[in-house]
Amino acid sequence: MHDCIIIGSGPAGLTAAIYLARYHLDIALIDNGSSRAALIPCTHNHAGYPGGINGRDLLERMYTQAKSFGVSRQTATVTAIEPVGDTFIVRMGDAVAEARTVLLATGVVNHRPKMDDALHDRALEQGALRYCPVCDGYEVTDKRVGVIGTGDHGMREAMFLRGFTQDVTLIAPDAEHMLDESCAKALDDAGVERVDGPCGGYAIEDGGLAFDTAHGRMVFDSVYPALGSTIRSELALAAGARGTDEGCLVTDEHQRTTLPGLFAAGDVVKGLDQISHAMGQAGVAATTIRNELNTRHPLRR
Ligand SMILES: Cc1cc2nc3c(=O)[nH]c(=O)nc-3n(C[C@H](O)[C@H](O)[C@H](O)COP(=O)(O)OP(=O)(O)OC[C@H]3O[C@@H](n4cnc5c(N)ncnc54)[C@H](O)[C@@H]3O)c2cc1C
């Protein structure tokens, strides 16, 4: 019986692992190797790294730190969380683990434009494809930027990027734009171009990402997909925790979900979807877990 099972070994899960191990708790850290942070070519907004740091390097440093306090990571996909009294059974296919508390730090997965994986990864590495204007809008200052998206979400992404450059084009992914009057007006007032789709025939050309649209072939220094994401909250929702309409987990200010003993941190919770936020939530969750377990039995045995 572990004190806590942490599901997910991204910035949130690893931060929680460091805290909980340093509180002398017995933890299991389970991960299936698909952290969004591993996709970051070089983050420049994460404090403490002048010159930036690659996402995989940051994760490796965090895991090395966790290991120094005795944490070891298990590679597996968690398939179910089952509350049993005031404990939990965590299933990984046929394998089972038990814990007094569970921390879900499973993140989200961005929906990608329709292109093959090799091109996707190359474009990402070169900064021709980007997913996070909060993270790297600074890097596209005064560049040619395309946003693939439409509706309210597409409009908001384009308007956010308009704060970094005057040259922003919003391209509908599949066919014609679906923009209500207020979205269209906001874009017009800000001078954001609108182009209909469908988008296809992606290639790296002229140092940027080129693709076909209803208005012919276009090329941008950087393209941001605004196609939504899948929130990996299904394990918690199936166990009975409450989610928002979008599927993010609802937590209180101590990162408790609505299911007692089940905590959540990072992108899977509604928030800024940033490393700093994931780390902050994980520190809060870990300390609450420690304090709650401390009321059940003395921690140092
Ligand atoms: C291209 C790109 C650039 C970015 N740049 C920046 C940046 O510069 N600065 C910044 O602050 N943020 C940046 N971000 C955002 C940042 O990556 C996320 O906010 C951060 O990774 C969230 O951490 P997390 O721990 O919540 O989730 P994740 O890092 O996504 O980790 C979740 C973990 O859960 C595991 N998992 C999921 N489901 C299961 C399961 N069922 N069983 C077992 N394991 C599971 C996954 O394997 C994964 O390791 C960027 C994101 C992208 C995509």
The ligand as an SDF file (V2000), in Angstrom:
LIG
                    3D

 53 58  0  0  0  0  0  0  0  0999 V2000
    5.6290   22.5060  -28.4950 C   0  0  0  0  0  0  0  0  0  0  0  0
    5.3750   22.9260  -27.0770 C   0  0  0  0  0  0  0  0  0  0  0  0
    6.1360   23.9310  -26.5170 C   0  0  0  0  0  0  0  0  0  0  0  0
    5.9120   24.3170  -25.2060 C   0  0  0  0  0  0  0  0  0  0  0  0
    6.7220   25.2900  -24.6820 N   0  0  0  0  0  0  0  0  0  0  0  0
    6.5670   25.6420  -23.3920 C   0  0  0  0  0  0  0  0  0  0  0  0
    7.4090   26.6400  -22.8140 C   0  0  0  0  0  0  0  0  0  0  0  0
    8.2920   27.1950  -23.4700 O   0  0  0  0  0  0  0  0  0  0  0  0
    7.1840   26.9900  -21.5210 N   0  0  0  0  0  0  0  0  0  0  0  0
    6.2040   26.3990  -20.7610 C   0  0  0  0  0  0  0  0  0  0  0  0
    6.0610   26.7410  -19.5800 O   0  0  0  0  0  0  0  0  0  0  0  0
    5.4030   25.4380  -21.2720 N   0  0  0  0  0  0  0  0  0  0  0  0
    5.5650   25.0550  -22.5650 C   0  0  0  0  0  0  0  0  0  0  0  0
    4.7310   24.0990  -23.0990 N   0  0  0  0  0  0  0  0  0  0  0  0
    3.6610   23.5300  -22.2500 C   0  0  0  0  0  0  0  0  0  0  0  0
    4.2290   22.4690  -21.3080 C   0  0  0  0  0  0  0  0  0  0  0  0
    4.8390   21.4570  -22.0740 O   0  0  0  0  0  0  0  0  0  0  0  0
    3.1150   21.8900  -20.4340 C   0  0  0  0  0  0  0  0  0  0  0  0
    2.4340   22.9360  -19.7630 O   0  0  0  0  0  0  0  0  0  0  0  0
    3.6790   20.9050  -19.4060 C   0  0  0  0  0  0  0  0  0  0  0  0
    4.3350   19.8380  -20.0490 O   0  0  0  0  0  0  0  0  0  0  0  0
    2.5430   20.3650  -18.5210 C   0  0  0  0  0  0  0  0  0  0  0  0
    3.0670   19.4210  -17.6280 O   0  0  0  0  0  0  0  0  0  0  0  0
    2.1640   18.2040  -17.0800 P   0  0  0  0  0  0  0  0  0  0  0  0
    3.0590   17.4830  -16.1440 O   0  0  0  0  0  0  0  0  0  0  0  0
    0.8620   18.7080  -16.6240 O   0  0  0  0  0  0  0  0  0  0  0  0
    1.8270   17.3300  -18.3770 O   0  0  0  0  0  0  0  0  0  0  0  0
    2.8000   16.5420  -19.3800 P   0  0  0  0  0  0  0  0  0  0  0  0
    4.1250   17.1810  -19.4700 O   0  0  0  0  0  0  0  0  0  0  0  0
    2.0320   16.3760  -20.6500 O   0  0  0  0  0  0  0  0  0  0  0  0
    2.9990   15.1240  -18.6870 O   0  0  0  0  0  0  0  0  0  0  0  0
    1.9290   14.2250  -18.5540 C   0  0  0  0  0  0  0  0  0  0  0  0
    2.5120   12.8270  -18.3640 C   0  0  0  0  0  0  0  0  0  0  0  0
    1.4480   11.9210  -18.0690 O   0  0  0  0  0  0  0  0  0  0  0  0
    1.7300   10.6680  -18.6980 C   0  0  0  0  0  0  0  0  0  0  0  0
    0.4580    9.9520  -18.8870 N   0  0  0  0  0  0  0  0  0  0  0  0
   -0.6810   10.3990  -19.4600 C   0  0  0  0  0  0  0  0  0  0  0  0
   -1.6540    9.4720  -19.3950 N   0  0  0  0  0  0  0  0  0  0  0  0
   -1.1010    8.3980  -18.7550 C   0  0  0  0  0  0  0  0  0  0  0  0
   -1.5980    7.1210  -18.3880 C   0  0  0  0  0  0  0  0  0  0  0  0
   -2.8750    6.7510  -18.6150 N   0  0  0  0  0  0  0  0  0  0  0  0
   -0.7600    6.2470  -17.7730 N   0  0  0  0  0  0  0  0  0  0  0  0
    0.5290    6.5880  -17.5040 C   0  0  0  0  0  0  0  0  0  0  0  0
    1.0520    7.8080  -17.8290 N   0  0  0  0  0  0  0  0  0  0  0  0
    0.2420    8.6980  -18.4450 C   0  0  0  0  0  0  0  0  0  0  0  0
    2.4100   11.0460  -20.0140 C   0  0  0  0  0  0  0  0  0  0  0  0
    3.2650   10.0160  -20.4670 O   0  0  0  0  0  0  0  0  0  0  0  0
    3.2110   12.2990  -19.6120 C   0  0  0  0  0  0  0  0  0  0  0  0
    4.5680   12.0020  -19.3200 O   0  0  0  0  0  0  0  0  0  0  0  0
    4.9040   23.6940  -24.4180 C   0  0  0  0  0  0  0  0  0  0  0  0
    4.1320   22.6760  -24.9860 C   0  0  0  0  0  0  0  0  0  0  0  0
    4.3530   22.2880  -26.2990 C   0  0  0  0  0  0  0  0  0  0  0  0
    3.5180   21.1860  -26.8950 C   0  0  0  0  0  0  0  0  0  0  0  0
  1  2  1  0
  2  3  1  0
  2 52  2  0
  3  4  2  0
  4  5  1  0
  4 50  1  0
  5  6  2  0
  6  7  1  0
  6 13  1  0
  7  8  2  0
  7  9  1  0
  9 10  1  0
 10 11  2  0
 10 12  1  0
 12 13  2  0
 13 14  1  0
 14 15  1  0
 14 50  1  0
 15 16  1  0
 16 17  1  0
 16 18  1  0
 18 19  1  0
 18 20  1  0
 20 21  1  0
 20 22  1  0
 22 23  1  0
 23 24  1  0
 24 25  2  0
 24 26  1  0
 24 27  1  0
 27 28  1  0
 28 29  2  0
 28 30  1  0
 28 31  1  0
 31 32  1  0
 32 33  1  0
 33 34  1  0
 33 48  1  0
 34 35  1  0
 35 36  1  0
 35 46  1  0
 36 37  1  0
 36 45  1  0
 37 38  2  0
 38 39  1  0
 39 40  1  0
 39 45  2  0
 40 41  1  0
 40 42  2  0
 42 43  1  0
 43 44  2  0
 44 45  1  0
 46 47  1  0
 46 48  1  0
 48 49  1  0
 50 51  2  0
 51 52  1  0
 52 53  1  0
M  END
$$$$
